[in-house]
Structures are given as structure tokens and as C-alpha cells.
């Protein structure tokens, strides 16, 4: 018969309790992940729900408002840098992601899935990956306007003949913010200041986000708007009379010619020091997968895949793609914001 002394029982209890505590400590990291997301809720939630159902990892989602799209969450991540609450950053654009990376908010993680992406859509050090393009377009009502009578270049918005006829989303937020930074990086400060002066002279009014801009167009409040392809497609699917054209990025006057329009990818990064890094990595693997990129294209967002083979398979196209240096534009964000505040928001 085995005899147990009081001391051996105590030792066994200590080992048991210690083991339980160790398992309890690990369980939250194995079972949950926090994602800050500026992708539209209607498109992001089904994807995050599918990941949760498949893995059993509980996904805590934090979304931004339409008006503060991306910028609000970027500022939140910067404010939480010393003590991060998020594990994963999933953005509807790339410029704020690069800004976060430059501020040390994102951690290196070279996902095995990222090798499937073209080089321009993944960071060499693994700090971010990008999928699913959306284009910057001009939306109009074909019952009221002809496409040939609309701006064929973004710089044409400053032409006096378009005075009082259009709206854009607030350039301090979302893809419009990145769009203005791209123009600044391509045109230079002097041309950009002249552009804003022209917008003011044309009585350019701002909307609370791209979706609202298209809604104002559908309601007949304005003749045409600057927006994203997905907002036009969503409006079309709800039955609105809306079409779009793809303006070139040419600089005004004798400035550089930049044929084609701007296509902006969604982006994903691991938050440095987040509470659940391992589940964060698993979520990133999923978010940049071919499956998710195909789901984004099949959704009402119609994001165009960055994977050439998937683009061909799905019959997706990004008309008139311009050659854009995303990093150069991201480096201009602060100056771009300053010019918007000083010149356009008078």
C-alpha cells in the first residue's frame, strides 16, 4: 500500500495549483484577439466572424466612425503605444498604417502567407501587408450629367467651370486624407496650395465621409462627388442612379503627367506589445489570405485583389492604375493635414 505523508500531499497540491495558474495565464492569449478595424463594418464583420467560428478564438472588434474613418483609430493606437490594447490593426487604407509603422506602433511579423503578395504590397521587414484595392473615383448621376462633362483629372476640380457643383469628404480622414497626400507627393507644395485655393474659389463643400458624399449625390444635393469605388457599388446595389469615372493624377499646368487613377489597398499589421501576439499572428495570416481577398471582391465592396492570379481568376480589374509611391505619400501626411487646416478649412 502506498503511504502519503503530509509533506508529499502539500507538494502535490502546490504542483497542481501552480499548473492550473499556468494554464489560466495562457488561456486568454490562446482564446482571444483584439482588432482595431477601419474597414466598413458590413464587410469586416462577416470575415471576422468566420475566423472566430473556424478557430474558436474570440474576436474583440473595435471600429471607427464613418466620419473619422482610419484617422480616429490611428490616433487611438498612437495614444496607447506605451500600453497597447489592440493586437491587430486592419485598415481600409495604407497611409495611416505606414504612419503607425514610422512611429514604432507596429511589430515585425513575416506571415508565411505574405509571400503570395506582390512586393509593393508587403513590408520587407514584415511590419504590414496589403490586399484588396479600392479606387478613388468621381461619382455622378447619369440622368443629370454626362461623363465627358466631368473632371477628367483631379486637378480639374479647381477649374472655375465646376464652381458649386461638387463635394468631397473631409481631407483629414480616411482615403481622402491619403488621396490628398498622394497629390502633394506628386505635385509639390506650391501646386497643392494653388489647388486648395481653387477649391475654395469653387465653393467646395465637405461631406462627413465618402458614403455620405454619395448619399448627397443620390439625393440630388450635389452634381458629383469624389469618393471610393466601393461606396459607388453599394449605392448601385441599393438602386441609386450612380455611375463613376476614373480621373488621372496629372499635375496642373506644366507639372508631371501621372496617367491613371489612385488605387488604395487595405492593410494589416501586428501591434507592438499587444496583449495576445500569437492569436494576433493567426488573425493576420487569415486576413491576408487568398480566401479573404476573394471574399472582399465578392462582397458589395468589390475590392480588386492585389494577387495577379486571383485577379485573373475572378475577372477583376483596376482600370487605369497609376504608378504611386505609397511610402512617399505617407511621409507627406502631416504636411498635407496642415495645408488642409490652413487653406481648405478657413
N, C-alpha and C positions, 0 to 999 in steps of 0.2 A: 504494500500500500504506500502511495506517495504522500509524504508529510510536507505541509506548507507551514513555514514559520511566519510570524507576524511581519518580520522584515521583508521576506520574499513577496508577501501579499502587497505590502506598501510599494515595493519596487514595481510589481506588475501593474498596480493602479497608476503609478506615475507614468510608466511607459504608455499605458492605454490612453490616459488623459492627454499626454503630450502628442500622441498620434492623432487624436481627434482634433486637437487645436491646429495641428499642422494641416489636416485635411480641410478644416473650416477656413483657414487662411487662404488656401489655394482655390477654394470653390468659387469665390466671386470672380477671380481672374479667368477661370475656366468657363464660367457660365454667363458672362455679360460683357457688353461693349457699349461705349458711348460714342455716338457720331453726331458731329455738328454738320448740318447739311443745308446748302442754299439751292439745291436742285428743287424744282417745284414739287410740292407735297404730292400732287396727283401722280407724278411719275416716280418719285423716290419711294414712297411708302410700300407699294407692291413689291418692289425689288428687295427692300429691307425685310419685309415680312417673309419673303421666300427664303432668304438667308436664315432667318430665325427658325422657320419651320424645318429647314433642311438640317441645320446644325444643332438645334436646341439651345443656341447661345441667345440670350435675351438682349435685344437691341433697344437701347435708350436713344430716342431721336430728339434732336433739338433743331428746329427750323427757324429761318429768318422770315421777316415780313416781306411782302412784295415790294414795298417802297424802299426798304433798307437792304434789299437783296445783296447778299455776299458781304457788303461793307460792314453791316452790323455784326455779323459773326466773326469777321476778320478782327474787328476791334475787340470783341469779346475774347478771342484767343490770345491777342496781344496782352490784354489786361490780366489774363490768367496764366501768363507764361511762367511765372515763378511756381505756381501751384496749379497745374493743368487739371481740368475736369473732363476733357474730351480725350478720346483715344484716336479717333479718325476724323479727318476733315475731308468732306465730299462737296466740292464746289461746282456751281453751274458755269464757271469760267476758270481761267488760268492765271490772270494777272494778280489777283489777290493772293493766290497760292504762292506765286513767286515772291510776292512781298513778304508773306509769312516766312518763307524759307530764308530770305535775306535777313530776317530778324531773329533767326535761330529757333523758330517755333516748331519746325518740322524735323523729324528724326530720320536717319537713313534706314531704308528697308528696300532691298532689291528683291522684289517679288519674283518668283520663278515665272509668273505669268507675264511680267513686263517685257520679257524678251520677244513676245509676239508683236509688240508695238513698234512702229517706226521710230527711229532715233529722236526725231524732233518732238515726239510726244512722250518722252520719258527722260527724267533727270539722270545724268550719268552717275551721280552719287546716290541714287535711289530715294531722293527726298520727295519726289512726286511722280505720278504717272497721269496720262491724259487720254480720254476716249470721248467719242460722241460729239461731233461738231454741230454747232448751230450757226447760221449765217446772219449777218447784220443786213437788213433789207429796208426798203421803203414800202409800206403797205398803203393801199388805196382802194377805193370803191369803184369798180369798173363801170358802174351806172352813172358815175359823176365825173370820172377822169379817164383820160387816155394815157397809157404808159409812156408814150413818146412826149407827152407834155409835162412829165415829171422830171425831177433832177436825175441825171444820168451819172453824176459824180457827187460825192458827199460835199465837196467844196461848193457845188451849185446851190446849196441851201442858203448861201449868203447872197444869191442873186436877187436884186430888188423885185423881179417879177413873181417871186414866191412869197412876197410880204403878206403876213397874216394868214397863210394857207396851211401851216403845218405845226406839229408838236413833236417833242422828243421827251424821253424820260429824263429825270434829273441826272445830269452827268457826274454826280458824286457817288453814284451807286450802280452796282450790277454790271451788266455787259456794256451799258452806255458809258460807264466810267472807263472800262478798258478800251472801248472804241475811241474815245477822245484821246487817251494816252497813246494809242497806235497812231492817230493822226498827228499828234505832237511829235512823236519819234520820227515820222516820215517827212513832215513838212518843216519842222523847226518852229521855234517860239514866235518869231515875227509873223509868219504866215498864220499861225494858230490865233494870235491876238487879232489879226485882221479878220479872221473867220468869225470869232466871237463878236467883234464889232458889227459885222454884217448880220449875224443872228439877232443881235439886239435891235438893229435898224429894221429888221424884218418882223419885229414884234413876236419873236419866237416864244411860245409858252411851254412850260414844263408839265409833264404828267407824273403821277406817282407810280412809276414803273411802266415797263413795256406792255404788260397785259392791259393796264388801264388806258394807255395810249391807243391801243387797238379798239378798245371798247368805245372810246370817244369818237374814233373814226366811224365805227359801226352805227353810232347814234347820230351821225351827221354833224357833230360839233366841229369837226375839222376836216380838211380835204385829204391830207395824207400825213403819215407819221413814220418816224424812224423806230424800228423795233427789231425783234428776232424772228427767225423763221418759225419757231415752234408756236409763238403767240398768234401768228397768222393762221397756221394749220388748225390750232384749237378753235379759232373764230370760224374758220370754214366748216369745221365739223359740227359746230352748233348752228350752222345755217346762215351765218352772216355773209353779206356780199363783200368779200375782201380778196384782193389779189396782191402780188408783190413783185418788185423788181430788185435787181442786184446792182447797186451803184458801184462805180470804181472808186479806188482810193487815191486817184490822181491829186497831186498838189495843185493849188490855184496858180494862175499866171504862168510863169516860166519855170515853176518848180518841177520836181521829178515826176515822171509818169509812173504810176503804180497800177497797172491794169488789174482788174479783178476786184472782188469784194472780200470783206473780212469774215473768216470762219473761226469761231471760238470753241475750243473743246471744254468739256467738263474735266475736272482734275481731282485727284485723290492723294492724300498724304497721311503719314503716321505722325501723330502729335508727340513731340518730345516729352518724356516724363509722364505720359498719360497713365491712368491707373490700371489699365488692362492691355498691355502691349501685345501679348500673344494672341488674344482674340481680335485685337485691332488688326494684326497682320492677316489673320484669316479673313476678316471682312474686306480688307484691301484686295486680297487675292480674288475674291468674288466680284468686287465692284469693277475691277479692270478686266474681267474675263470676257471672252467672246460671247458667252451667253448673255451677260448683262448688256453689252454693247448692241447685240441683236434685239434685246427687249426694248431698249431705248429707241431704236429705229422703228420697231413695230408699234410703239406707243404713239399717242397723238403728238408727241414731241418731234418725232421723225428725225432724231439726231442721226447725222451721217457718220458711219463708222470710220475710224482712222486706219483700221486694218484693210489694206487694199483687197485682199481676197474676200473678206466678208462684205465689203462694199460691192464687189462684183457679184457675189452670191445673192445679195439682197436686192440688186438692181438699184442701189442708192447712188446718188450723185451730188456733188457740191459744185454747182455752177460757178464758173468764173473765179476760181480760187486765186487769191492774191498771195504773193510771197511776203510773209510777215515775220518779223523777228519779235516773238512774244517777250523775250527777256528784255530787249531794248525798250519795249513799251512799258513793261512793268517797272523799269528803272525811272520812268517819267511820271509815275502815278502821283507822287507828292506835288510836283510842279504843275501837273495837269489839274489837280484839285485846287491848287492856289489860283490858277488862272480862271477856273470856273467861278470860284468865290469872288475874285476881284473884278471880273469882267462880265460874267453872264448873269450873276445873281445880284445885280445892283438894285 
